[in-house]
């Protein structure tokens, strides 16, 4: 039997007996848990670094549906299990269509709720094909099995988040990814307006790649949109002063550039 590795789960429910037994089951299975007494801002849920949320919408009253829609929309990687009493078919369908992963009607056995939490978490774990080889572009070899990039066999020294950003761009196969899309894929939730994390991390990755592979540019800026990955040898005849890695409208893509 294959179970999801224990993680972090929050319980938003006012049924003290149910919460107490579920908490014991979670603790015995190795899960970290937190019991919430009411609606929590999405940014606080983000800070908790949760894998799953068990919620009874009735606790939130008329704002329950809005809360569910907001959480599912902004935290697409969060497994959400609604556990509610006296629900109708229409309510269950609405909840699932708003983004809930599962719906359990009360009275429910805590062991079943735990199994459903494990199931939705297991489905949301990132899958990396073990037989997949490294992505090679220019002088860079990107290895998902080691969460690192290499040039000439030497590690570029990327942090886990830096690697995830580089790998996300490289896997796009030369397509331009919008900043919001990159943020959602790498950070796992919707980007707040004005957040410059993507730009900051792109700059860090560019600096490390340029240090180890100075003759190539890999991450290209599309102003006002996002970024594109392509290995392009630096052109010594290009206009002086143009920042490395930024697209030059007049430059043709060299035939020797390798695409991932």
N, C-alpha and C positions, 0 to 999 in steps of 0.2 A: 504494500500500500504506500502510495507516494503522497506526502503532505507538504504543504508550503512551509518553508522555514519560519519559525516564530518571528514576529515583528512587533509593531506598535499599533494598538487599537484604542479608539476612544468610544465610550458608551454614553449616549445621550438618551436617558430613560429615567422616569421617576418611579418605576416599580421597584421598590427597595429589595423585595425578596428575590425577584428575577435577577436584578443587578448583582446581588450578593453571590448567588449561586454561579452566575456566568463568570464573575470575577474569579471565583475559585477555580473554575474549569480553565480559564485563560492562564492563570498563574501556574497551574499544574502542567499545562502544555508549554510553558516557557515564554508566553507572551507578556509584553509590557502593556499595561492598560491604564487608562485614565477615565474617571467618571465625570461627566459634564452635567451641570444642573440646568443649563439653558442654552439659548442660541449663542454661538461663538463666532466672532468675525473670522473671515476666511484666512486673513493673514496670521491669526493665532493658530489656526489649524495647520497652516504651513510650517510655523515654528515648531510645532509638536512632532513633525516628521513622521506622520502616521502612515501606516500601510492600509488601514481599514477603519471604517466608522460604522457603528451599529446605532441606529437612531429610531426612536418612536416619534413620528411627526406630530402626534397628539400633544406631546409635551410643549411644542412651540405654538399651539393654537392656530389661529388663522394665518400665521406667517410660516407655517411648516413647509408648504409647497414652494414658497419663494426661497426658503433656506436650502431646500433640496436642489432646486434648479441652479442656484448660485454655486453651491459646493460642487455639484457634478460638472458644471460648466467651467469653473476655474481650476479644479483639481482633477483633471482627467485620469490621473494615475492612482487616485484614491479609490479603493474598493468600498462601495457603500451598500450596506445591508439594512433595509427598512424592516423593523420588527414592530408590528402594530396590531392592536386589537380591533375586532369587529370591522375589518376592511371589506369593501365591496370589490367586485371585479373591475369596475370603472376606476376605482382608486388605485388598485394594483397596476392596471395598465398605464394609468397616468404617471405613476411613480417610476415605472420602468422606462417609459418614454422620455421622462425628464433626465434619465441617466443613472438611476439606481441599478446596481448589478443584480440584486436579489431582493425578494420580499417574503417575509415570514409572518404568518398570522398567529397572533397570540390566542390561547396559551401555547407557548412553544417550549420545548425542552432545551435548556442551555447547551446540551451536548450537540444538538442539531444546529443551533446558532453558531457554535464554534466551528463545526464542520463546514458550514456555509461561508464563514469568514475565511477559513483556510482555502476553500475552493476559489473564491473570487480573488484572493491574494495570489494563489498559484497561477491563475490565468493571466494576471497582470505582471508577473515576473518577466523581465526582459529575456528574450531567447537569443542566444548566440550559437549558431550551428558549429558544433565542435570540428567538423571537417572543413569549415570555411578557411581558406588560406588568407594570408595578409593582403592588404590593399597596398599596391606599389604605384607610386607616382613620382616621376623625376628621380631624385635621390632618396626619397623618403619611403620607408616601409612602415605601414600602420598595422599593428598587431593587436587585434581585439582579445586574444587569449592572454596577453600580458598587460593590456590597458596602457600601451606605450607606443611611441613612434621611434624609429631608429634610422640613422644615417650612417652608412658604412659599418653597420654592426654596433654602433654606439648609441646609447639611449639619448633621446632629446631632452629628457627630464621633465615630462609633462605631469602635472597633477591629474588626479582622476577627472575632475571637472573639465580641465583643459583637453584631456584626451577625448572625453565624450563630445565636446564641441567639434574638435577636429574630425572625429570619426563620423559625426552626423553630417558635416559638410561634404566629406569625401564620399560617403555613401550616396549622396544625391546625384552623383554621376555628371557633374558639370552644370546642374540646374541651379538657378538663383533661389536661395531660401530667404524668406522674409525674416526680419529680426524676431517678430512675434512667434513665428513657427519654430525658429531655432530655440528660443527660450522655452517654449512649451515642450519640445523634445528633450532638451538637456536638463532643464530645471524641474520639469514635470508639472507645471501649472501655468496659468495665464500671466503674462507680463503686465506689471503695473505701469500706467502711463508715466513716462519720464525715466523709467529704469534704464540705465546704460550698461548693465552687466554684460550683455552680449558684446558690445563694442570694447569694453575693458578686457574681456577674455580673448577676443580676437587679437587685440594688440599684444597680449602676453604670448599667445601661441605664435604669432608672426615673428616676434622677437626671438623666440627659441628656435624656430625653424631657420630663420635667417642666420643665426649664430652657427648652426651646424651645417647648413646648406646655403652658403652665401650667394651662389650663382643662380638661384632659382627663386621664383615667387609662386606661392601656393594659394593663398586666400585673397580673393579679389573683391573690392568694394563696389557695390552698385548703390550709389548715393540715393538716399531717400527710400530705399527698398530693403536691402540686406546684403548677403555675401554669397560668393560662389567659389568652389574649390576647383582648381585646375593647375597642374604643374607646368609652368612656363619659364623657359630659360630667360634670364635677364638680358635685354637687348642693349648693348653698349652704345648703339646709335640713337637710343630714345632721348627725348627732350630732357635736358638737365633739370634737376630739381623735382621731378615727379616722384611722389612717395612710392616706395616699392610695394607691390601687391595691389595697387589701385589701378582700375581699368584705364587704358589710354585709348581714346576713341579712334585714333588714326592707326593704331598698331594692329597688324594682322596676327592671328594665332600661329606661332611657328609650327611647321609640320612635324618637328621632332617632339612636341609636347605630348606627354603621355597622360591620358585620361584614366581616372579610376572607374 
